[in-house]
Structure formats: C-alpha cells, structure tokens
Amino acid sequence: MSSKSMKYIATTAIILALFVVMLGAYTRLTDAGLGCPDWPGCYGHLVLPSVDHDLVAAQRHYPDVPIESRKAWTEMAHRYAAGTLGVFIFAIGISVWRGRCQGKLLPWILPLTLVLLVVFQAALGMWTVTLKLLPVVVMSHLLGGMLIFSILCYLRLELTPVVTHHHPRWRPWIILGIVIVFCQIALGGWVSSNYAGVACVGFPACNGTWFPDLHFSKGFNLLSPVGANYQGGVLDNNVRVTIQLIHRVGALIAASYVLILSILLFCCVKDVALRRAAALAAILVVIQFALGIANVVYLLPLSVAVLHNGVAALLLATLFMLHYLAKGGVAHARSY
C-alpha cells in the first residue's frame, strides 16, 4: 500500500472512530445497550426483521425481552459502524505486515496495538450484552474506543511531515496530562455506566449541599456481581451522588492541569505546530468543562451528553498529538 493510500485509510478511520465513540454514547444514553439481547446477531438475525411474522418468530426466541425496534436498530448501527472501523484498522495492520514480509523496515507497534485493541473491543462489545451492561465492562468499552481514536490520530500525524524541535522537558508533563485526562474519562464512563449523571442536581453545589455524605466503597466497587441486569443502574442514589461528585472534582483537576499546561506551552515554546496543538487543547478543555456543567444544569440533554463524549475523545487525542510533536515532529515521522 502506498503512503498516500495509507493516509487516506488512516484519515477515514479517524473520522469513523470518532463517529463510533459518539454513536456508542448515543446508544448508551438512549438505553439501547441491550436493544439486542444476543451477540453478534440481533434476536437471532444479522439484521432485525421488518416483517411482522418474522418479528413474532424472533420474539419467541427471547420471550422475556420485548422487541423495541428503535433500540435494536440503534444497537445494530453501532455494531456495524464499529465493525467497519475494524476492517479499516485490519487493513492498516495487514499492509504493515505485508511490507515487513517484503523486507521493509516499517514501524509495527502502533498498527499491532490498534489491531489488538479492536479485537479486545469486540470482546467487550459481546460482554456488554452477555453480562447485561456490567459497569466495569461498559467503562472499559468506552476507554477502548477513546484509545483507538487517539492512537489513530497519533498514527496519522506520523504520516505527516510536521517540523518541530525536540522538547524533552515538556514530555513528562504532557504524559501526566494524558494520564489525568484518561482517568477522568474513566470516571465519566463509571458515572454513565452506573446512571449517576443526574444524581447531583445543581451546580456547583450538589443537591443543595457542598459536602454530601460519600460512600466510596460502594460507589467504586469494580467487582460488581455478574448476572444482574445493570440497565438503569442498581445503586442507591446517595451512592451515585458519590460517583458524580468525584467526577466533578476530577473534572476540575483535569481542566486546571490541561489549561495551565497549554498556556505554558503556548507561551514558552516557539514551534508553531506545538503552539497550535496547545491552543486546541485549551479550547477543548474549556468546551468540555462547559458541556459538563450543561449536563448537570439541564439534566443530561441527549445532544449535550453525546457531544461531551466526542469532545473528550478529541481532547485525549490532542494530548497524544502534543506528545508526538514534543518528540521532535518530522524527526520521529515514520515511513509506512
């Protein structure tokens, strides 16, 4: 595969990966995660039947799960979009593998990582259904999607001859920023998977108080019982308040850190590409913080909540790209 073709495939995969992340959020937020009670099919079919007698026959196989066509189609759309993304990523992986077999010294770590992540994402997608929205699985599925999008952006940047200097003193701080934002996204996934998005009414206070009672052991028990149906959540509201409040604290920490880091990079570094990426990170983190407030104040409007997931993916990917640019840009560019 030519370098030009690789760029087109990587760019298409990036767009599709962001779409999959946001479609996954839409699926979760519209309670369509169990729109299909089986996997990889839907009520025993690759495509939900549209004819009445076929729907009746499909319902007989799952008498305890009434067919809701809208939710089923939402879930199937997410699966097919994710599957298409998988095809693009496998195309990248196969291209690199064939090139190495022909004696070309092509970088393989990122393509292999993407392939492994896609396989693991497929397994998580299956477990999301079979384990009935087990919170730790749903959260991991979200994080996997975010990582795939971010690594694809990093890979695409490696295909672009961006000229920057090496800035070793900034790289540890950028890596710390990546870790902080990744952990905050994990907290957001935990909020969503436990249906704690509106547990705290009001902002900045929570249900009229600044210091509600906290229940850490119950709120952050990753080893939830297998077999229960977690659609709608199973935790008491006071436990969900704990999850929501910690997410708010995490948002304040993450936003402050990224904003300060971005301002320092913009003011202290002369490389145009690095300064632009820093400015983008600052803009995205402000937008993300505002969207988080809007989610709370307006009780989780669907469009805002979906956009909140999309901007989180963009922010994480921007920090990944900042790390690449701080390594020296074109000096570390790869030839695929």
N, C-alpha and C positions, 0 to 999 in steps of 0.2 A: 504494500500500500504506500502511495506517495505521501510526502509530508503534507501536501495540500489537502489530500483526501482525509488524512488523519485530523487535520484542523477542523474540517467540516464535520466529521463524525463527533469529535470532542465537543464542538460548539453545540451541535444538535443535542447531544447527550446532556449538556449543562442545562439547556432550556427545558428538556424533558424531565430532568431530575428535579428542578425547581417546581415544575408543574405537579410531579408526583408527590412531593412534600406537601404542597398546598392542597392537593386533592385528598391526600391522606388525612390532613387536618379537617377538611370538609366532611369526609366520611366519618371521622371520629365525633365531630361536633354535631352531626345530624343523627347520631345514634345508629349509623348504618354499618358499624363494625361487624355486627352479626347479622347483616342483611342476608347473607348466605350462610346457612348453618354447617356447610361442609366445605372441603377444600381439596383440590383446586377448582372443582365444579361449583355449581350453584343449584341446590336441590336436585343433585344428580345429573345436571346438564352443564355443558360448557357455556351455554347461553340460556338465560332464563326463558322458558317458553312463553309465547304470547297468546297461543290458542287456549281457549277455556278448558277443553278436556285434557290437554297436556298439563295445564296448571293444576287441575284436580288430581291427576296421576302423580305429579311431583309432590303435592301436598301430602298424599298418602304415605310417602316415604318418611316424612317429617311431620307427623300429626301434631306434635307439641309446639311447633314453630310456625305460626301463621305466615303465609307469604305476603310480604309488603313489597310490591314491585319497585317502588321508588328507591327504597333502601337496598334492595337486591341489585338493581342496576347501578347504583352508586358504588357499591362494593365491587361489582364486576368491572366497572370502568377503572377503578383504582388498580385492580389486579392486572388488567390488560395494559394499562399505561406503564405499570412497574415492569411487566414482562417485556414490553417493547424497549424500555430503558436497559433491561438486562441484555437484550440482543445487541444493542449498541456497545455496551461495555465488553461483552464477549468478543465482538468484532475487533475492538481495540486490543484485547488480550491475545487473540489469535494472530493478529497482524504482527505484534511484537514477537510472539513465539516463533512464527514463520521466519521473521527477519533474523532472529538469533540462530535458527537452524541453518540459515544461509550464510552464517559467519559474520553477520553484522553485530557490532557491539551496542545493541540497543538497551536502554535502561528498562528494567523489568519490575522493579519494586512497586511502583505506583500502579501499573496495569494489573499485576498479580493481586495487590491489595484490593483493588476495585472488584476484581472477579470474586475473590473470597467474600467480600462484603455483600455482593449481590446474592451469592449462594446462601449466606447466613441470613440475609434479609428475607429470602424466600422461605427459609425455615421459620423465621419469626412471624412471617405472614400466616403461615399454616398454624403455628402455635397460638397466634392471636385468636383464631377461630376455635381450634380444638380445646384450648384452655379457657375459652369464654372471657376474653378481654382481661386476662390476668395482668394486673397493673405493671409488674416489672417487665413483662413481655411487650406490652404496648409502649412503655417508655423506651425500651431498647430498640424497638422498631423505629421510633421517631429519631433516636440518635443515629441509627444506621443510615437513615435517609439523609440526615444532615451531613454526615461524614462523606457519603458518596458524592453529594453535590459539591462539598468543599474540596475534596480531592480531585474531582473533575476540573474544577476551576484552577487548581494548582497545576494540573497536568496541561491544561490549555495554555497557561501562562508560560510553561516550559517550552511550548512550541512557538512562542512569540519572542522576537529579538528585542527585549526591553533592556536598555542600558542603564544600569545603576552601579553604585560603588558598594563595596563590602562594608557592612556596619555591624561588626561583631558585638559591640557593647549594647546594641539595642535588641539583638535577637532573644536573649533570655527574657526580657520584659515582654516582648511580643508573644513568646511561647507561654508565659504566665497569663497573658491576656486570653490566649486561645483556651487554656485550661479553665479559667474563670468563666468565660462565656459558655464553654461546653458544659460545665457543671450547672450553670444557670438554665441552659436549655433542658438538661436532665431534670432539674426541679420543675420546669414548666411542663415537661412530659408527665411528671409524677402528679402535678396538680390536675392535668387533664385526665389522666387515666383513673384518678380517684374522684373525678367530678367535683373538684373543690374550687372551680373557677369563680363561683359566686358565693362562696362560704363567708367571705368578708364583704359586707355591704358598706359602701362609703370609702372615701379616700381623703386624707391619709390615715384617718382612724379606721378601726375595724369593728363594725357593729357598734359604733358609738364609744369604743374604748381604745386606748392606746396600748394597753398591756393585757390582752385576754389570756386566760389560762391556756397553757401549752401542754400538749401530750405527744412528746417526741417518740416514745417507744411504740405507740400505736400508729402514729402518723407516718413513720418512716420504717415500717416493718416490710422489708423487701421480700420476705418469705411468706407471702400471703398463701392461705390454703388453696391447694389445687382442687378443682372440681366445682367450686362455686361459680355462679354467674355474676360477673362484676359489672354488667351493663347497668348504668345508673349509680354505681357505687354502693358500697356496703358499710362504709364508715359513718359513725355519728358525726353530726355537724360540728361539734366542738373539736373533733379530731381533724376534720377538714379545714377548720379555721387555722390550726397549727400549720398545716401544709401551705395554705395560701399566704399566711403571714411570713413564713420563712422564704417563700418565693419572692415576696415583696422586698425583704431585706437583701436577698441575693441580687435582685434587680438593681437596687441602689448601689450595692458594691460593684457589680459588673459595669453599670453605666458610668459610675465615677471613675473607675480604673481605665476603661476604654477611652473615655473623653479626655482624661489627663494625659494618657499615653499618646493619643492622637494629636493633641495640641503641642506636646513636647516634640514629637516627630516633625510636625509641620513647621515648627519654629527653629529647630536645631539642625535639620537635615536639608541639604541643598538639592538632592535628586528630585527631579520633577515627578517622576512616576511614584516614588515613595510618598511624596507630599500629597499627591492626589489620592492615593490609597488611604492615607491617614485622614484626609478630609472626608472621604467617603465613609470611613469607619465612624467618625464623629457624627456625621449626619444620620447614619443608620441607627446608631445607638440612641440618639435623641428621639428619632421617629419611633423606635421600638419601645422606649420608655413611655412616650405619649400614648401609644397603642395599648400598652398595659394598663395605664390609668383609664383609658376609654373603656376597656373591657370591664373594669370594676364599676365605674360610674354608671355605665349604660347596661350593665348586667349581661355581658358577653354577647353582644350582637354578632351574628354569624360572619358577616363580611370583615369586621374588625378582627375577630378571633383568627380567621383564616389568614388574613394579612399579617397578623402577629407572628404566625409560624413562618411565613415567607420571608419576612424581614429578619427573623432570627437566623434563617439559613444564609441569607445574604451577608449578614454581619460576621458569622463564623467563617464564611468563605473569604471575606475581605481580610480578616486577620490571617488566614492561611496565605493569602497573596502578599500581605505585608511581610510575612516571614520569608517568602521566596525572594522578594525584592531586597530585603535586608541582607540576603546572602550574596548579592552581587549581580542580580539580573542576568544579563547575557552571558556573563562568565560561568553561570551554572545552567544555562539553557541546554536542553538535550536534543539530540537529533533522532527522531523516531522514523 
